[in-house]
């Protein structure tokens, strides 16, 4: 019995010790949780994006327009795509310093899990933007020439040096640079999934079989395959733009005095009697080298400079314009290859005047709808939404190589850019007018995205 009692006592002590241990563990755990909560640093307020000047973004956009002109393969749709992704990287690198705005993660098609800043740390959003834009541009234009690569590196260094002036906190600088670079890398990975990655390397697909039918596209030069025939399958930023369609083109006919015949004859008749101003207008909006999307960004830069804007306004303008330019080309190219309508020059040579040449060379792509009209309609819608109606500006995009043109509004700009394609001899009136309407709808769909909280 005594031994049994001893065993029982030992067990009771063990149970008691176990209970005490459990209680102490709980108490210590509670204390630890409480301590942890107490040591969490409060959120740190970084300087707002509107603290910084828009010149940083304008300088990068201007350099990108130069890259587009001098890097092989950057046809108009490819250029628009590049402008869109650099604009997205720029926006995401500064959005946490924008009052009332939010990240587009989960708001645009397929964009997930972007890096976020540490709310307990301070950031310099301009330094972050400089790192984001420069990092992504080096990826997007990896095949550009050595002079251009040197210009990218130079602009990054010069901009960073200016932005660091007066800052003694080296950790703040490094943190901001790393955040911008991380954003750029995430956007770069995202861009590779849209269907247009390395589009510069495949402007003219060898796998595309040109459809042969009455009224369908035919080569207009020595280029026997059309430009980027699969581009219309790329991902849109706004899912609403997947279903944008214009009125169908006029029923095709070579019959004299048919509606189609008269549409082509209008192009021919106008081009036989062009005024000097009409020729100047057609050449100005041919957008040789700079591309229609590049011209739209140039106009945005003009307005930002005129308003002496801050970096927040530049971020708003570029993100809305960039996403719109990309979607406008995707939608336009989808329509072009769905309708596959022959160009005016082909129709006129076959049915009206053999050997006829338009004022401006026709690009190797189906006619309907006009990409220049689509882009100008879309960009005018975006720029009006930001800067307002009746916004007067002078377009000096060509800086001396072509005379400047002045406008009383963005509406006036798109109307001129649209009719210019008729004067150039490269588009039917229906392709211009319906393209412009489509561009406006595409832009309105982008404006429906949840940019604001």
FIZAPA-811715 format. One record per residue (C-alpha): x, y, z; residue in one letter. Coordinates in Angstrom, 2 decimals, padded with zeros to 5 digits. Layout:
X, Y, Z, a .
...
***
This chain:
000.00, 000.00, 000.00, x .
002.80, 002.38, 000.87, x .
004.45, 001.78, -002.50, x .
001.13, 002.30, -004.27, x .
000.62, 005.57, -002.41, x .
004.11, 006.69, -003.36, x .
003.44, 005.98, -007.02, x .
000.15, 007.86, -006.81, x .
001.90, 010.84, -005.16, x .
004.56, 010.94, -007.85, x .
001.90, 010.88, -010.57, x .
-000.04, 013.65, -008.84, x .
003.11, 015.78, -008.67, x .
003.74, 015.18, -012.35, x .
000.19, 016.19, -013.23, x .
000.50, 019.30, -011.07, x .
003.80, 020.23, -012.67, x .
002.31, 019.63, -016.10, x .
-000.64, 021.87, -015.28, x .
001.67, 024.59, -013.99, x .
003.79, 024.31, -017.15, x .
000.71, 024.68, -019.36, x .
-000.46, 027.74, -017.43, x .
002.98, 029.34, -017.66, x .
003.16, 028.59, -021.39, x .
-000.20, 030.27, -021.96, x .
000.78, 033.28, -019.88, x .
004.12, 033.63, -021.62, x .
002.48, 033.22, -025.02, x .
-000.06, 035.92, -024.16, x .
002.71, 038.20, -023.02, x .
004.65, 037.53, -026.22, x .
001.60, 038.28, -028.39, x .
001.02, 041.45, -026.45, x .
004.69, 042.42, -026.74, x .
004.72, 041.68, -030.48, x .
001.68, 043.87, -031.01, x .
003.27, 046.64, -029.07, x .
006.50, 046.61, -031.11, x .
004.78, 046.73, -034.53, x .
005.85, 050.03, -036.01, x .
003.13, 052.44, -037.07, x .
002.54, 053.23, -040.75, x .
004.95, 055.79, -042.15, x .
003.67, 058.55, -044.39, x .
005.83, 058.93, -047.52, x .
005.75, 062.15, -049.49, x .
002.86, 062.13, -051.99, x .
003.45, 061.54, -055.69, x .
002.32, 065.09, -056.42, x .
005.41, 066.31, -054.57, x .
007.50, 065.46, -057.63, x .
007.62, 067.06, -061.06, x .
006.18, 065.36, -064.16, x .
009.40, 066.03, -066.10, x .
010.76, 062.65, -064.96, x .
007.95, 060.79, -066.73, x .
007.95, 063.13, -069.74, x .
011.68, 062.54, -070.26, x .
011.19, 058.78, -070.22, x .
008.21, 058.97, -072.59, x .
010.19, 061.16, -074.99, x .
013.09, 058.70, -074.97, x .
010.69, 055.85, -075.63, x .
009.35, 057.63, -078.73, x .
012.92, 057.77, -079.99, x .
013.38, 054.07, -079.25, x .
010.23, 053.24, -081.20, x .
011.53, 055.06, -084.27, x .
015.00, 053.55, -084.17, x .
014.46, 049.97, -083.01, x .
013.68, 047.43, -085.77, x .
010.35, 045.62, -085.54, x .
008.48, 048.23, -083.49, x .
005.50, 048.44, -085.82, x .
002.52, 050.45, -084.60, x .
000.80, 047.69, -082.55, x .
004.11, 046.62, -080.97, x .
004.90, 050.23, -080.06, x .
001.48, 050.71, -078.46, x .
001.96, 047.58, -076.38, x .
005.35, 048.78, -075.11, x .
003.95, 052.19, -074.16, x .
001.15, 050.45, -072.28, x .
003.42, 048.28, -070.14, x .
005.86, 051.05, -069.26, x .
002.86, 053.18, -068.29, x .
001.58, 050.36, -066.10, x .
004.94, 049.95, -064.38, x .
005.12, 053.70, -063.82, x .
001.62, 053.83, -062.34, x .
002.13, 050.85, -060.03, x .
005.41, 052.26, -058.75, x .
003.77, 055.52, -057.59, x .
000.14, 054.57, -056.94, x .
000.62, 054.25, -053.18, x .
001.44, 057.94, -053.15, x .
-001.58, 058.93, -055.26, x .
-004.53, 060.31, -053.31, x .
-007.69, 058.35, -054.02, x .
-006.14, 055.89, -056.50, x .
-005.45, 052.19, -056.10, x .
-003.37, 049.44, -057.67, x .
-004.82, 047.76, -060.76, x .
-004.01, 044.32, -059.36, x .
-007.16, 042.29, -059.94, x .
-008.71, 045.19, -061.89, x .
-007.27, 044.51, -065.34, x .
-007.26, 041.18, -067.12, x .
-004.78, 038.69, -065.67, x .
-002.86, 041.04, -063.38, x .
-002.24, 039.41, -059.98, x .
000.13, 039.57, -057.01, x .
002.20, 042.69, -057.64, x .
004.75, 043.73, -054.99, x .
003.45, 046.16, -052.36, x .
005.47, 048.64, -050.31, x .
006.10, 048.15, -046.60, x .
003.66, 050.53, -044.90, x .
006.07, 050.93, -041.97, x .
008.81, 052.31, -044.24, x .
009.24, 055.54, -046.15, x .
009.56, 055.62, -049.96, x .
010.51, 058.18, -052.55, x .
007.98, 057.52, -055.31, x .
009.91, 059.43, -057.98, x .
013.02, 057.31, -057.35, x .
010.83, 054.20, -057.48, x .
009.27, 055.33, -060.77, x .
012.68, 056.03, -062.29, x .
013.81, 052.51, -061.40, x .
010.58, 050.90, -062.62, x .
010.46, 052.62, -065.99, x .
014.14, 052.22, -066.78, x .
014.19, 048.55, -065.74, x .
011.21, 047.65, -067.90, x .
012.34, 049.72, -070.90, x .
015.62, 047.80, -070.96, x .
013.63, 044.57, -071.21, x .
011.12, 045.80, -073.79, x .
013.83, 047.29, -076.04, x .
016.55, 044.72, -075.44, x .
017.32, 044.59, -079.17, x .
017.79, 048.32, -079.66, x .
021.15, 049.72, -080.76, x .
024.06, 050.49, -078.44, x .
023.52, 054.25, -078.61, x .
019.95, 053.82, -077.43, x .
021.03, 051.49, -074.63, x .
023.55, 054.10, -073.53, x .
020.78, 056.72, -073.54, x .
018.60, 054.52, -071.32, x .
021.43, 054.06, -068.81, x .
022.33, 057.74, -068.93, x .
018.79, 058.96, -068.31, x .
018.44, 056.59, -065.39, x .
021.68, 057.75, -063.78, x .
021.06, 061.46, -064.35, x .
017.47, 061.26, -063.09, x .
018.44, 059.22, -060.04, x .
021.26, 061.59, -059.15, x .
018.93, 064.59, -059.33, x .
016.25, 062.86, -057.25, x .
018.75, 061.80, -054.56, x .
019.99, 065.37, -054.04, x .
019.54, 066.36, -050.41, x .
018.54, 062.87, -049.23, x .
020.84, 061.53, -046.53, x .
018.90, 058.33, -045.81, x .
020.62, 055.75, -048.01, x .
018.17, 053.03, -046.94, x .
015.27, 055.13, -048.22, x .
016.97, 055.44, -051.60, x .
017.78, 051.74, -051.88, x .
014.32, 050.73, -050.70, x .
012.66, 052.93, -053.30, x .
014.92, 051.66, -056.09, x .
014.28, 048.04, -055.14, x .
010.52, 048.56, -055.02, x .
010.49, 050.13, -058.48, x .
012.68, 047.37, -059.89, x .
010.46, 044.68, -058.34, x .
007.38, 046.29, -059.89, x .
009.09, 046.33, -063.29, x .
010.06, 042.66, -063.04, x .
006.50, 041.69, -062.10, x .
005.04, 043.70, -064.99, x .
007.60, 042.20, -067.35, x .
006.52, 038.68, -066.35, x .
002.87, 039.70, -066.74, x .
003.53, 041.11, -070.22, x .
004.95, 037.82, -071.45, x .
001.53, 036.16, -071.15, x .
-000.54, 038.49, -073.36, x .
000.21, 036.95, -076.76, x .
002.34, 039.83, -078.03, x .
005.67, 039.06, -076.39, x .
008.57, 039.65, -078.80, x .
006.13, 040.88, -081.45, x .
009.01, 042.95, -082.85, x .
010.62, 039.67, -083.92, x .
007.62, 038.38, -085.89, x .
006.01, 041.29, -087.73, x .
005.30, 039.10, -090.74, x .
004.29, 035.59, -089.78, x .
005.46, 032.77, -092.04, x .
002.63, 030.53, -090.85, x .
-000.22, 032.84, -091.90, x .
-002.06, 031.81, -095.05, x .
-003.42, 034.81, -096.93, x .
-007.13, 034.19, -097.72, x .
-007.98, 034.41, -101.40, x .
-011.46, 035.73, -102.23, x .
-013.08, 038.54, -104.17, x .
-012.59, 041.77, -102.25, x .
-010.10, 040.38, -099.76, x .
-006.71, 041.87, -098.93, x .
-003.98, 041.56, -101.50, x .
-000.33, 042.62, -101.23, x .
000.15, 046.32, -101.99, x .
003.95, 046.15, -102.31, x .
006.77, 043.62, -102.38, x .
005.66, 042.59, -098.88, x .
003.55, 039.51, -099.66, x .
002.27, 038.73, -096.16, x .
000.32, 041.19, -093.99, x .
001.51, 042.81, -090.78, x .
000.98, 040.96, -087.47, x .
-002.01, 038.85, -088.57, x .
-002.49, 037.26, -085.12, x .
-002.29, 040.48, -083.08, x .
-006.06, 040.62, -082.67, x .
-005.86, 037.50, -080.49, x .
-003.79, 039.28, -077.83, x .
-005.16, 039.94, -074.36, x .
-007.01, 043.20, -073.76, x .
-006.52, 045.05, -070.49, x .
-010.28, 045.60, -070.28, x .
-012.47, 042.53, -070.82, x .
-015.18, 044.88, -072.09, x .
-013.05, 045.50, -075.15, x .
-013.28, 041.84, -076.16, x .
-016.71, 042.48, -077.67, x .
-016.28, 045.91, -079.30, x .
-017.40, 045.73, -082.94, x .
-018.21, 048.43, -085.49, x .
-020.79, 048.52, -088.21, x .
-019.91, 046.03, -090.92, x .
-018.20, 047.51, -093.98, x .
-020.11, 048.21, -097.17, x .
-020.98, 045.08, -099.15, x .
-018.14, 044.47, -101.58, x .
-018.73, 044.96, -105.29, x .
-016.71, 045.96, -108.33, x .
-019.90, 047.03, -110.09, x .
-019.73, 050.62, -111.30, x .
-021.81, 053.02, -109.19, x .
-022.24, 050.46, -106.41, x .
-021.83, 051.82, -102.88, x .
-018.42, 050.16, -102.63, x .
-017.31, 051.50, -106.00, x .
-018.31, 055.03, -105.00, x .
-016.43, 054.71, -101.70, x .
-013.24, 053.86, -103.58, x .
-013.88, 056.47, -106.26, x .
-014.18, 059.14, -103.54, x .
-010.63, 058.30, -102.42, x .
-009.41, 058.51, -106.01, x .
-011.23, 061.76, -106.84, x .
-010.07, 063.56, -103.68, x .
-006.48, 062.52, -104.26, x .
-006.49, 063.92, -107.78, x .
-007.21, 067.42, -106.49, x .
-005.51, 067.72, -103.11, x .
-004.79, 071.22, -101.83, x .
-001.44, 072.10, -100.31, x .
-002.99, 072.08, -096.82, x .
-004.60, 068.68, -097.40, x .
-001.23, 067.27, -098.44, x .
000.43, 068.78, -095.38, x .
-002.30, 067.39, -093.16, x .
-001.97, 063.90, -094.69, x .
001.80, 063.85, -094.21, x .
001.55, 065.16, -090.64, x .
-000.80, 062.34, -089.62, x .
001.02, 059.60, -091.51, x .
002.98, 059.20, -088.24, x .
005.96, 057.75, -090.05, x .
008.26, 056.15, -087.50, x .
006.61, 057.63, -084.43, x .
003.40, 055.53, -084.91, x .
-000.15, 056.68, -084.01, x .
000.19, 055.66, -080.35, x .
003.53, 057.45, -080.12, x .
001.94, 060.58, -081.57, x .
-000.80, 060.37, -078.94, x .
001.80, 060.20, -076.17, x .
003.57, 063.17, -077.71, x .
000.33, 065.17, -077.48, x .
-000.07, 064.05, -073.85, x .
003.45, 065.32, -073.14, x .
002.57, 068.68, -074.72, x .
-000.46, 069.05, -072.44, x .
001.49, 067.97, -069.33, x .
004.21, 070.52, -070.06, x .
001.66, 073.24, -070.75, x .
-000.02, 072.59, -067.39, x .
003.32, 072.36, -065.54, x .
001.97, 069.10, -064.16, x .
003.25, 067.04, -061.25, x .
004.11, 063.35, -061.34, x .
000.64, 062.30, -060.17, x .
-001.03, 063.84, -063.22, x .
001.50, 062.20, -065.54, x .
000.78, 058.81, -063.92, x .
-002.96, 059.29, -064.46, x .
-002.59, 060.39, -068.09, x .
-000.12, 057.69, -069.10, x .
-001.91, 054.75, -067.49, x .
-005.26, 055.64, -069.07, x .
-003.72, 056.44, -072.43, x .
-001.34, 053.48, -072.44, x .
-003.95, 050.83, -071.65, x .
-006.26, 052.39, -074.23, x .
-003.63, 052.43, -076.98, x .
-002.89, 048.75, -076.47, x .
-006.53, 047.69, -076.50, x .
-007.30, 049.92, -079.49, x .
-004.70, 048.15, -081.60, x .
-005.76, 044.69, -080.45, x .
-009.40, 045.41, -081.28, x .
-008.57, 047.15, -084.56, x .
-006.32, 044.30, -085.72, x .
-008.96, 041.75, -084.83, x .
-011.46, 043.59, -087.01, x .
-009.01, 044.04, -089.87, x .
-008.40, 040.32, -090.16, x .
-012.03, 039.39, -089.55, x .
-013.27, 041.58, -092.43, x .
-010.07, 041.26, -094.50, x .
-011.06, 044.12, -096.83, x .
-008.74, 045.11, -099.66, x .
-007.07, 048.50, -099.49, x .
-008.29, 051.46, -101.59, x .
-005.11, 051.37, -103.69, x .
-005.84, 047.76, -104.72, x .
-009.47, 048.48, -105.53, x .
-008.68, 051.64, -107.51, x .
-005.98, 049.94, -109.56, x .
-008.28, 047.03, -110.40, x .
-011.51, 048.92, -111.09, x .
-010.82, 052.63, -111.68, x .
-007.26, 053.66, -112.58, x .
-004.50, 051.08, -113.17, x .
-001.14, 052.23, -111.88, x .
-002.61, 054.78, -109.44, x .
-000.56, 055.64, -106.34, x .
-001.81, 057.28, -103.14, x .
-000.05, 060.29, -101.60, x .
001.14, 058.14, -098.65, x .
002.26, 054.52, -098.92, x .
-000.34, 051.98, -097.78, x .
000.76, 049.67, -094.99, x .
000.48, 045.90, -095.63, x .
-002.66, 045.20, -093.61, x .
-006.39, 044.82, -094.38, x .
-008.27, 048.11, -094.59, x .
-011.24, 047.96, -092.25, x .
-011.14, 049.69, -089.79, x .
-008.55, 052.49, -089.86, x .
-006.00, 052.16, -087.07, x .
-005.05, 055.86, -087.23, x .
-008.69, 056.88, -086.81, x .
-009.23, 054.31, -084.06, x .
-006.19, 055.53, -082.13, x .
-006.96, 059.23, -082.51, x .
-010.58, 058.70, -081.45, x .
-009.47, 056.71, -078.42, x .
-006.74, 059.11, -077.34, x .
-008.99, 062.16, -077.79, x .
-011.54, 060.53, -075.48, x .
-008.89, 059.90, -072.82, x .
-007.21, 063.30, -073.06, x .
-010.55, 065.10, -072.94, x .
-011.47, 063.15, -069.79, x .
-008.28, 064.38, -068.10, x .
-007.77, 067.90, -069.46, x .
-011.35, 068.83, -070.36, x .
-013.24, 069.91, -073.46, x .
-012.14, 072.88, -075.54, x .
-008.54, 072.36, -074.47, x .
-006.40, 074.31, -076.95, x .
-002.89, 073.11, -077.78, x .
-000.26, 073.26, -080.49, x .
001.09, 069.96, -081.73, x .
004.84, 070.34, -082.24, x .
005.56, 066.61, -082.36, x .
007.80, 066.90, -085.41, x .
009.75, 069.87, -084.04, x .
010.70, 071.62, -087.25, x .
010.71, 068.70, -089.68, x .
007.00, 069.38, -090.28, x .
005.08, 072.58, -089.44, x .
003.22, 072.63, -086.12, x .
-000.56, 072.31, -086.13, x .
-002.85, 074.01, -083.60, x .
-006.18, 072.77, -082.28, x .
-008.99, 074.20, -080.18, x .
-009.81, 070.82, -078.65, x .
-008.92, 067.15, -078.69, x .
-012.12, 066.63, -080.66, x .
-010.74, 068.83, -083.41, x .
-007.49, 066.86, -083.32, x .
-009.14, 063.47, -083.82, x .
-011.38, 064.76, -086.61, x .
-008.35, 066.07, -088.48, x .
-006.28, 062.92, -087.88, x .
-009.23, 060.84, -089.08, x .
-009.94, 062.66, -092.35, x .
-006.19, 062.80, -093.02, x .
-006.30, 059.11, -093.95, x .
-008.75, 059.91, -096.75, x .
-006.49, 062.68, -098.05, x .
-003.51, 060.32, -097.83, x .
-005.36, 057.87, -100.08, x .
-004.93, 054.98, -097.66, x .
-008.45, 054.58, -096.22, x .
-012.10, 054.61, -097.22, x .
-014.30, 057.14, -095.43, x .
-016.27, 054.33, -093.73, x .
-013.07, 052.80, -092.31, x .
-012.13, 056.19, -090.86, x .
-015.46, 057.19, -089.37, x .
-016.32, 053.79, -087.90, x .
-012.76, 053.35, -086.64, x .
-012.98, 056.64, -084.77, x .
-016.28, 055.60, -083.17, x .
-014.74, 052.31, -082.12, x .
-011.77, 054.08, -080.60, x .
-014.05, 056.20, -078.45, x .
-015.86, 053.11, -077.17, x .
-012.58, 051.34, -076.37, x .
-011.42, 054.37, -074.38, x .
-014.70, 054.57, -072.46, x .
-014.25, 050.94, -071.44, x .
-010.79, 051.69, -070.08, x .
-012.20, 054.64, -068.13, x .
-014.64, 052.22, -066.47, x .
-011.75, 050.41, -064.75, x .
-011.51, 050.94, -061.01, x .
-008.61, 053.38, -060.89, x .
-010.01, 055.06, -057.81, x .
-010.76, 053.57, -054.39, x .
***
